[in-house]
Amino acid sequence: MPITKSQIIDQLRTVNDPELHRDLVTLNMVKHVAVCDGHVTVAIELTTPACPLKDQIAQEVEAAVRSLGDEIQKVEIEWSARPQPPQHPHAHADQNESPQAQARQNNPLPGVKHMIAVGAGKGGVGKSTVAVNLAIALARAGHAVGLLDGDIYGPSIPTLLGLHDHQIQGTNELFYPFNVHGIKSMTIGKIVDPDNALIWRGPMAHGAFQQLATKTDWGDLDYLIIDLPPGTGDVPLTLAQMLPLTGAVIVCTPQKVAQDDARRAVRMFEKLDVPLLGIIENMSYFIGDDDKEYDIFGRGGAAQLAEFLNLPLLGTIPIHMELRANGDAGDPTQNFEGNPTLADELNTLAQTVERVISQHEVAGEARQPTLNIS
């Protein structure tokens, strides 16, 4: 008897997403199955664009289908990426709703699929360095990525991206982002005099951030990474009220004082109804010329904090001299083309962030009706 579509779907129930550990059919990732004269076509919708484990999924799908017998002559997979929920920019916001609920109803950037805030409870923990390298790692994985320098009090992006010789372009209504290192970027540091202290009262900070975020021609993006100022001030509140965030990432160093401040940043995002994606420990340790590991700031503090807060530990980044040197030189691309250990750590961090985003999306969709396979 010929192979049926139902048999193929049953076989696909044996294939699990490597990161979500549930089968493709249950996750509603199988969108279409067709079979004709031994030629099988399977349409699979990935939870995130340019999924790093797509090849593994393809191999397991083909193996599962071919296990039905020699009648299967060819297996073809058609890929797509899960779309974002439709935005309603003109919907009326209920004043009793949370800031994020209102932001989702009045999204000013409907072309951006995922907006990720990178925050920290205190300065000096490497938040901007993490934001820059996370953005570049995602771009090198095949995504369209933007980086918004929301640290309007002390913008570091001009130095970290090497923007000193670049001039801002645009019109009275719209800024054009800088295109460097494979990403789009915008920063207050290229609009104001870099030698002047940036002293902003609350309304001024709100207005400056709003202009940077919404008056920049971002186009269509898979990810917009937003580097926030440290602490729990006006800018994170403005961000939560204005942009529908996929989630926030908190950066801290291992020592206790950094953990205490990071905990306050986590609580702030919780109150603002912003999903917490996890914690990154920066400056985790240092490898000396003797190949020994030195715990300069202690070690494992972020892991303890993540466990206490029931959040994922997204990664630990040791102290690399190249990371500092490439940042000072404005050449973060070299972090991915020089020291292979550093490149692996940064790429793994980006893959982990993508995986956690997928898990958040699936958890949200589990409460929604699913589509029948056609």
C-alpha positions, 0 to 999 in steps of 0.5 A: 500500500502507498505511504499516506500523509498520516503515516508521515505525520506519525513519524514526525512525532518522533522528531524532537526540537533539539532545544525545546525537547518536544516533538515537531507536531506538538510544537505546531512546527509542521505546517504541511505534508504532501506525498506523491509517487515516493516524493515527500514534501514537509513544510516546517516553521522554525521558532526563530529565523536562521535557527542554528540547529536547522541542519540537525532537524533536517537530518532527523526529519529525513531519517524519520520519513525514510524509515517508512520504507524503500517507497520513499525516494525523495524527502524535501523540506520547505523552511519558514520562520514563525511570524510575529503576532500582528501589531495594532498601532492605532488600538486604544490602550486601557490605562489600567493595563501594564506598560508592556500591554500598552506598548504591544497595542501601540507598537511604533516599530512593527517591522522589528520582530524581537526587541531585546533590552540589555540592562545592568544594575550598576555601571562598569560590568561590561553591559555595552560590550555584551550588547555590541557583541550579542548584536554582531553574533546574531547578525553573523548567524544570518539575522537582520540586527539593529543596535540602539544605544539607549545609554543616553547618559554615557553612550559607549557605542561610538567607541565600541563600533568605531563611529568617530569618523562617521557623520549622522545622516537623515532628515528633519523627520528621520535618522538613518542608522549607521551600517557597520560590522554587519548591523544597523546602529544609532546612538545619542553619542553621534548627535551631541558634542562628545566632550560635553557632559550629558545632563538630562532631567526625566522629561528630557531623557524620555524625549531623547530616548523616544526620538532615537528609538522611533525616529530611526529608519530601522527597516525590517529587523529580526532583532533590535538590541537595546543597550540601556543605561545602568540602574533603574531610572527613567529610560527603562521606564520609557522603554517599557511604556513605548516598545513591546519587548521580547525580553530583557537580559541582565549583565553582572559580574561575579562579586556580591555588590554586582549581584545585589544591583542586578537583582534590583534590575530584575525586580524593576523589569518584573514590575514593568511586565517585561519578560526576563530572558536570563543573566549573563556573567561577564568578567567571570575569570581570567586565564593567565599566561601560565594557563591558570584560571584566576577568579579576580572578582570571584566566580559563579555569582551570576549562576547563584543569582540566576538560580535564586531568581529562577532565571536561566544563566545565559552564559559566562564570559571570561576576561579576554585582553582581545575583547578589551583591545578590539572594543577600544579599537572600534573593531568588534568583528575581530572578536569573531575572527581572531581568538577562536575561544572568544568567538565560540563563547560569543556565538554560544551566548547568542545561540542560547539567547535565541533558544530562550526566546524560542522557549518563551514563544512556545510557552506563550503559544501553548495557551493559544489555539493551534492550527490543524495540519493540512 
